[in-house]
Amino acid sequence: MSLRNRGFLVVFATLLMSACATAPAGQARTDRDVLTAEEMQKVGNSDLLHVVQALRPRWLSTRGRDSINAQGYPMVYLDGVQLGTPETLESLNVNTVAEIRYFDGPTAMGRWGICCGHGVIYVTTLARSANPT
């Protein structure tokens, strides 16, 4: 093996190990597909739409078109019940929510069907998380 190839392997191995490194002790990694109640409380807004806009705006972006005239938006679910488009988040209060989770289009379609091809914003309330039946 040439000296140049060995140097490349050393650099590659170093980059690979640094990419797999964990977060520093005492610092939790943030899951970009989950918003916890603690994170939401820090924003200071009372409705979920403004919280999601502030912390995870990518969840609200359009995903192409459903038809010639309609944009594609992720669907919103509240404790398993479909509410509609992201605007419905405006009617939900942060203080009643335990967690919000985002599912990308392919994952959402596999779970909820073709109507969710643009993703799902799934809201779990405190009441539901305390009694998960």
PyMOL commands that set and color helices and strands:
alter all, ss='L'
color gray80, all
select helices_A, chain A and resi 3-19+37-43+48-55+57-60+86-91+94-96+105-112+114-116+126-130
alter helices_A, ss='H'
color red, helices_A
select strands_A, chain A and resi 34-36+75-78+81-84+97-103+120-125
alter strands_A, ss='S'
color yellow, strands_A
deselect
rebuild
show_as cartoon
